[in-house]
Amino acid sequence: MPTPKVIGIDLGTTYCSVGVFLPGTGQVKVIADENGHNSIPSIVSFTDRDVYVGYDGLELADANPQNTIYDAKRFIGKIFTSEELKSESSRYPFKIFNNNGSAEFSVTTNETFRVTPEHIGSQLLLKLKRMAEDHLGVPISKAVISVPAEFDERQRNATVKAANLAGLEILRVINEPTAAAMAYGLHKADVFNVLVVDLGGGTLDVSLLNKQGGMFLTRAMAGNNKLGGQDFNQRLMQHLYNQLNQVYGSLPSRKEEIHRLRQAVEAVKLNLTIHEASTLRVLLTMPERKLTKELPASEVMPNTVPNSKSSQKTKDLKNLGDASGGENNFVKVVFEREISRKLFEMLNEDLFKKILVPIEQVLKEGHLHEEEVDEIVLVGGSTRIPKIREVIRDFFGKEPNTSVDPDLAVVMGVAIQAGIVGGSWPLQNSPVKALN
């Protein structure tokens, strides 16, 4: 069987992934990284010694916040007013500068320099390119890439430029909703009006597609670029901070422990998609003098805080000492709470309802009633949340299509396009099946 020469790339705001269409089988292979992850975080962290991408960058997000860049896709190729960029900058721990309306990120390692969103994108794309080359065993220089439907020509060109910097020639740019619809096999199905709800880590995009002659045309689109899984996590984090303050009289200050708490919150959220409750358990260092009540023995670890061995990546960082002060004034505690799905839904009730706003908007712009939508397609990991599926189901009065992994729907569709462009297109399965 010939080796695919064109890869499909989903360069997402929060996560990105790469896939190939396998000639002769009608199957898509989503390529995993060296640790088996089908997608990698869209994060790039700069230190004195190296540049860390994906999960390696994520590990440094809390210890090296000023030099760890994420959400670059929000800025790529976009022109901002001074007020807009100032408002956006307030949401991030790294510095953002205005270069004639374009955003640039300030990074300080051995020296201070600026990097563009295109450069951040190129680092991510280079990582995906190498993952594909390692898997396929051949050099890769051509790709198909997806972009949000609302991207203008400047943003699309900037995305292509990022790929060029990574050594990739982009043969075709495809809209993300169209890619998702293809992954669900809707290009072959007897449908006309398709609604794509794409809810990822940081953004919500809703698109109404019309299928004409086997091709999809975007009829209307709307969204919320400040609503996603990170916002749901933040509600639970705030709830836990309130509990920590009540019990211990303070909040954790060690950056690596805040990072562990965030990871635990993400794990709980994922567990709650399939279970009614999930236990959060994190080892934290709290100021002994601030404990507001005597803690049960099971919650207190003996002795003072030992010096833990740092990873090489952490050693690369300089002047990042703990904000916690002297070791002898602190005690290690096991913070454990059971989080119910009901609690998680209550904390995010108003955010879940906001999902309907752009849905109603695209139906109004497309002059459609809910019952005229033939297929509702879910994209993005956050659409796994049962309450979100329930909100969408109750609005339309029917079940959304969940036959494809929502995390991989876009990359699978882009990989199909890569197969078409690359000349290997005996598609046999609908919807397309991803190989594990």
WOPE-V856706 format. One line per field, one symbol per residue. psi: psi as a letter, one per 20 degrees, with the letter a starting at -180 (. if undefined). A space follows every 50 residues. Layout:
# WOPE-V856706
psi->???
This chain:
# WOPE-V856706
psi->pqppipqpponrghqqrqrqpopihkqpoppqaijjpiqqqmppppahhr ppqchhhhhjhhhlhhjoprkhhhipjppqrhgghggghiiqiqppqonl iqqqpppodhrprqqrhhgghhgghhghghgghhghjqqpiqqpqqqqhi pahghghhghggghhjkppohqpqpghggghhhijiiirmqgopppooob hiqppppoqppokiqppohqqraojkpahhhgghghghghgggghggijr qqiphhhhghgghhgggggghihiqiqqppoppqoqphiipirpqqhiip qqrrpqoqpqrhhhhhqqllqqjibqhijqqpqoopqppqhggghghjgh ghhihighghghhghjlqrgiiphpoppqqhiihphhghgggghgijrpq okiqohhjgghghhhghhhghijnlmpiqorqppp.
